[in-house]
Amino acid sequence: MLVEKWKLLLKVINTKSLTKADVQVASAILEHHNTKTRQTYPTNKRLIKVTGLSKRQVQHSTAKLHKLKLVYKLSIKGKNHFKLTEEEYLTHADICVSKPKTMNKPAPPTKPITYIDINNTIKKFAKNSNPYYKAVVNNGLSYHQNMENKYIKLMSKRLSRDQYSQWLVRLDNKETKQDALSYAEKQCKLLNTT
């Protein structure tokens, strides 16, 4: 088989219609031919790396070699299969292409939707997409309680110890609680904008 490989290379070199790039691609394909298994599977990436040509040039050259019946190319599932003789090509093509394709059973028909409750759909969407809703569900607190806890954490970082303790006293007092929360909200907005 080694002799056949070299005969093919001489035939490629002596073909007048082939360019240097075509000869390079053909020799790279022949370099990758395993004489024991009679398999030749260089990928386009490998051919590009070996020859130094562009992807388009490699594709053009392999197509040209196949058209001139010097090297037989068969693409199966995106993988190149090259054969050196027409007999190998035809038997390989029959084996790979003529396999019966298995088909899964078709899915049963879906039930038609007769009524869509828009309010429930909106609630479900809000539950799935709103992070504040998820936080409320996770810890059992209301949105306002969660925001209050968030402000307490942020204000402990934002204010000095004395200011923070004064702010906590204002937060604990029912009369000044709303003022303390609005002050915290303004501070947090300033923190986010800077």
N, C-alpha and C positions, 0 to 999 in steps of 0.2 A: 504493500500500500504506500510505502514511502516513495517508491519510484513514481507512482501515479501522482502523488503530491507535487514532485519536482517537474513532471511532465506538464502538469497543469500550470505551474508557475512559468515555465518556458512559453507555453501557449499564450498566457496573459501578457507576458513581456513582448512577444512578437505580434500581438494584435495591434494594428496601426490606429484603430479608432479610439483606443484607450489613452487617457492622459496619465501623467505621472501620479496624480492623486489616486486614480483608479488602480494603478499598479501597486501603490502603497497599501491601499485598503485590501486588495487581493492578497498581498504577501502577509499582511497582518492576520487576515482570516486563516490563511494556510499555517501560520505560526501557531495558531490556537487549535489546530486539528490534532486530535488524539488518535494515533494510528491503531491503538489496541481496541478502544471502544468505538472508534469511527464516529465520534461526536465532535461537533464544532459549535460552540455557543458563545462567541464573544459578544458582549453587549455593545451598543453604540458608544456608551461612555468609554469603554475599554478601547475600542477602535480609535476614538478621538484622542485618547491619551497616548496610544502607541504611535499613531501617525502624525499627530500635531495638527490635524485638519479640523475644520469647523464641523458642527453637527450636521448642517445641511449638506456639506460636501460629502460626508461619510454616507448619508442617506442616499444622495444622488449616485455615488459610486457603487454602492451595493445594489441599487436598482438597475444600474447599467450592466453590472456583471451578471445579474440574473437574466436580464433581457437578452444578453449575448450568449446565454447558456454556458458560461464559464464556471460560475458558482451558483448553486441553487439556493435561494433564500425562501424561508417559510416563517412567517411570524405567527406564533401561537401564544395567546394571552399576553401580548406585549413583549415576548421573548423571541430573539432571533435564533433560528435553527438553520444552519448552513450545511449543505451536502455537496460533495465534490462530484458525484455522478448523478445522472438523471434517474437511474434505477433506485438508488438510495433515496433520492428526493421523492419519487413517486410512492415508494413503500412507506416512507416516513410520513408523507402527507396523508396517505390513506389511514394509517394507524391513528394519527393525531386528530384528523378532521372528522373521520367517519364514526367516532365514538358517539353512541346515542346520548343525547343530553337528557338528564333526568329532570323531571318537572315536578315540583311540589303540588300537592292538592290545592285547588283554589280555596280561598278563604270563604266562609259562609257569608251570605249577604248580611249587611248590618241592618239593625232595626231602624226604620224611619223615625225621625224626631217629629212629633206632631205638635208639641208645645214647648216653648222655651220661656222659662220664668226669668225675665230680665233682671228683676231685683235680686234674686238669689245668685244669678250669674255675676252681677256687679259686686255683691258681698264676697263671693268666693274669690274674685279677682283681687279685691282689696285685701283680703286676708293673706293671699299668696304674695302680693307685691309690696305691701306697705311694711317697712321695717319697724315702724313704731307699733303697729298692730302685733307683729311677731314678738316684740319685746314685752308688750302687755300680756300676751298669752303665756309667754315663758315664765314671767315672775309673778303673775296674778295681781299686779298693781294697775291702776288706771293710767291713762296717758299723762295726766297732770301730776300724779304722784311720781311717775318715772322722770318727767321733766324736772320736778323739784329735786329729786335725787341727783340728776345730772348737773343742775345748777350748784348744788352743794359741793359736788366733787370739783367742778371747774372753779368755783369761787375760792376753794381752799388753795388752789394753785395760783390764782390771780391776785389775791389780796394778801397783805401781811398778816401776821398772827393776831395783832390787836384789831385790825379792821375786820378780819374774818370772825373773831369772837363777837364783835359788835353787830356784825351782819347776822350772825346766828341768833342773837338775842332779838333782833328786829323780826327775824323769820319765825321765831317761836311765839311772838306776840300776835294775837289774832287781828288786832287793829292795824298793825304795820306789816303784816305778812305779804299783802299784795304789793306794797311799795318795794319790799325787799326782793321779791321775785322779779318785778319789772326792772329794778336796778341790775339784778343778775343777768336778765335777758339782754339788756343793753350792753353790759360788759362782755358777754359771750359773743354778741354780734360784732363788737369792736375787735375782739380777739380773732374772729373768723375773717374780718376784712383786712387785717394787717398781716 
